[in-house]
């Protein structure tokens, strides 16, 4: 099946710091999505990327769709405690593959 | 409601029993997806529906798992002869169309098989 690797696997940061995580795939896809999942909840869509090279922001979040269409990164600026959760990248084909997740802990 | 809803939120059952998990998608969404998520893992695809038909059920682990969507809206995931390894959070998602990139997820049903 599709391989989607995320790194880092987990992050522990101080409130106010910037965060960067990335995702790479073994194949080319046309749409990259970033989701956040909090305990006991389903994943919530943060950002959708539809075009190679596209850079999209949503508040303090910025994501880019790599030129090769095989990678993407998500940045969070000035982290706050409510940013805590697991961040998943996802590729959309019929089956919608999820990455392995990056667990983020923000220390106040 | 405005989002995807799933019931029950938690289900505890004994090995060998039959369970049904329900998903109410966002109104008007034609595509519906079921995923299974184990602790510390990303969601794993099980099956998706376009309308009433199962367009791809290749993610169902074995024939104990079955899902229906008889009227193209609500879907039920059915698990027969449950095993301890079936314990996981079962997530449902819907999207406006099959090719729409944005899937909207429900809160999940946590299934525990004792």
Contacts between the chains, C-beta under 8 A, distances in Angstrom:
chain1	res1	chain2	res2	distance
A	4	B	42	7.9
A	31	B	101	4.4
A	33	B	101	6.2
A	33	B	102	7.2
A	33	B	103	7.9
A	35	B	105	7.8
A	40	B	107	7.0
A	40	B	108	7.8
A	41	B	107	5.5
A	41	B	108	7.5
A	42	B	4	7.3
A	42	B	91	5.2
A	42	B	93	7.4
A	42	B	105	3.3
A	42	B	106	5.2
A	42	B	107	5.1
A	42	B	108	5.3
A	43	B	43	6.9
A	43	B	91	7.5
A	43	B	105	4.9
A	44	B	105	7.1
A	45	B	102	5.5
A	45	B	103	7.4
A	45	B	104	6.9
A	48	B	101	5.3
A	48	B	102	5.9
A	50	B	101	6.9
A	88	B	42	5.4
A	88	B	43	7.7
A	90	B	103	8.0
A	92	B	101	4.9
A	92	B	103	7.7
A	94	B	48	6.7
A	94	B	55	7.0
A	94	B	56	5.5
A	94	B	98	7.2
A	95	B	45	4.5
A	95	B	48	7.4
A	95	B	56	6.6
A	95	B	58	7.6
A	95	B	59	6.8
A	96	B	33	6.6
A	96	B	45	6.2
A	96	B	48	7.9
A	96	B	93	7.9
A	96	B	103	6.2
A	97	B	45	7.4
A	98	B	35	7.9
A	98	B	42	3.5
A	98	B	43	5.0
A	98	B	44	7.6
A	99	B	42	5.8
A	100	B	41	7.5
A	100	B	42	5.8
A	101	B	40	7.8
A	101	B	41	7.5
A	101	B	42	5.2
